[in-house]
Each structure stands twice: as structure tokens, then as C-alpha cells.
Amino acid sequence: MDSIRCKECDHEIYYKPCANFIMFCQKCLKYTYLECEFGYGSVAPCHIYLGKKKIGVVIEKEYSYFLKTRYADKIIKLERKYLEALQEAIKIIESKIEN
């Protein structure tokens, strides 16, 4: 297991490295870290975690990107592509988990 520190609250977050993932801090609920294969391979699927708990995934289908998350009743079609789609997903998740 690896660990990172939240840039907002300095909480230590343990995680299992994988190809594409987004991490939110389970303490302050802020976006903390993104690791993806942008420039080397596909950025999707990209798993989204709140600490160790999986809370969503960004998938690609027919050159479009979609966000599946427990914080929305339906799958959200993202407007952007590639890395920008992941950044769009981060903003959506941030708005959902802070409420």
C-alpha cells in the first residue's frame, strides 16, 4: 500500500496503486490526487475513491465519457474528453459530496 497526504487537511490516505484513479480525502471530502495514463494509454475506466471506498467510475463508450457515481440517480454524460473529462468528473463529485 502507498499513501499520500491530503493537500487541504494533511490527512494521510492509504491506497492501492492502479492505472487510473481519482482520490478524495475521507476526512475533509476534498479532491486529493489523480493518477492516469494520459499520453500513454486510455484514461478510462478511471475509478473514483473517497479514501478506500469506491464511489464512482468514469467510463468511455464510443468516444464519449460517462460518470457513474453513487451520488447521482443516473449516469452522467461528460461534455469533455480524455483528461478534461476526468477533471469534469472531479468537479461534479466535489459538488455532490460536499452537500
C-alpha positions as CSV (number, residue, x, y, z in Angstrom):
1,M,0.0,0.0,0.0
2,D,1.1,3.5,-0.8
3,S,0.0,6.7,0.9
4,I,-0.5,10.3,0.1
5,R,-1.3,13.4,2.2
6,C,-4.3,15.5,1.5
7,K,-3.3,18.9,0.3
8,E,-6.2,20.5,2.3
9,C,-6.1,18.9,5.7
10,D,-2.8,16.9,5.7
11,H,-4.7,13.6,6.4
12,E,-2.8,10.5,5.4
13,I,-4.7,8.4,2.8
14,Y,-3.6,4.8,2.1
15,Y,-4.4,3.4,-1.3
16,K,-3.5,0.5,-3.7
17,P,-1.9,1.9,-6.8
18,C,-3.7,1.2,-10.1
19,A,-3.6,2.6,-13.6
20,N,-6.3,5.3,-13.5
21,F,-7.9,6.6,-10.3
22,I,-9.1,9.8,-8.6
23,M,-8.8,10.1,-4.8
24,F,-10.9,12.3,-2.5
25,C,-10.0,12.7,1.2
26,Q,-12.4,10.8,3.5
27,K,-11.7,13.4,6.3
28,C,-12.3,16.8,4.5
29,L,-14.0,15.4,1.3
30,K,-11.7,17.4,-1.0
31,Y,-10.1,16.2,-4.2
32,T,-6.6,15.0,-3.4
33,Y,-5.0,13.1,-6.2
34,L,-5.3,11.9,-9.8
35,E,-3.3,9.2,-11.4
36,C,-3.9,8.2,-15.0
37,E,-2.2,7.0,-18.2
38,F,-2.9,10.3,-20.1
39,G,-0.4,10.4,-23.0
40,Y,0.4,6.7,-22.6
41,G,-2.9,4.9,-22.8
42,S,-6.6,5.2,-22.1
43,V,-7.7,7.3,-19.1
44,A,-10.8,5.2,-18.7
45,P,-12.0,3.4,-16.8
46,C,-11.0,5.7,-14.0
47,H,-12.1,4.6,-10.6
48,I,-13.0,7.3,-8.0
49,Y,-12.4,6.8,-4.3
50,L,-13.3,8.5,-1.1
51,G,-10.5,7.1,1.0
52,K,-10.6,3.4,0.4
53,K,-14.3,3.4,-0.5
54,K,-15.1,3.3,-4.2
55,I,-17.7,6.0,-5.0
56,G,-17.7,6.1,-8.8
57,V,-16.1,5.4,-12.2
58,V,-15.6,7.3,-15.4
59,I,-16.0,5.1,-18.5
60,E,-15.6,5.6,-22.2
61,K,-18.1,4.3,-24.7
62,E,-18.0,5.2,-28.4
63,Y,-15.7,8.2,-27.9
64,S,-17.9,9.7,-25.1
65,Y,-17.2,9.7,-21.4
66,F,-19.7,9.0,-18.7
67,L,-19.6,9.2,-14.9
68,K,-21.3,6.6,-12.8
69,T,-21.5,7.5,-9.1
70,R,-23.5,6.6,-6.1
71,Y,-24.2,10.4,-5.7
72,A,-26.3,10.6,-8.8
73,D,-29.5,8.8,-9.8
74,K,-28.4,8.3,-13.4
75,I,-25.2,8.0,-15.4
76,I,-23.9,11.5,-16.3
77,K,-22.6,12.1,-19.8
78,L,-19.5,14.3,-19.6
79,E,-19.0,17.1,-22.0
80,R,-15.2,16.8,-22.2
81,K,-12.8,14.1,-23.5
82,Y,-9.7,12.4,-22.1
83,L,-8.0,14.2,-19.2
84,E,-10.5,17.1,-19.3
85,A,-13.3,14.5,-18.8
86,L,-11.7,13.4,-15.5
87,Q,-11.3,17.0,-14.4
88,E,-15.0,17.5,-15.2
89,A,-15.9,14.4,-13.1
90,I,-13.8,15.7,-10.2
91,K,-15.9,18.9,-10.2
92,I,-19.1,17.0,-10.3
93,I,-18.1,14.7,-7.4
94,E,-16.9,17.6,-5.3
95,S,-20.2,19.3,-5.7
96,K,-22.1,16.2,-4.7
97,I,-20.1,15.0,-1.7
98,E,-20.0,18.4,0.0
99,N,-23.8,18.5,0.3
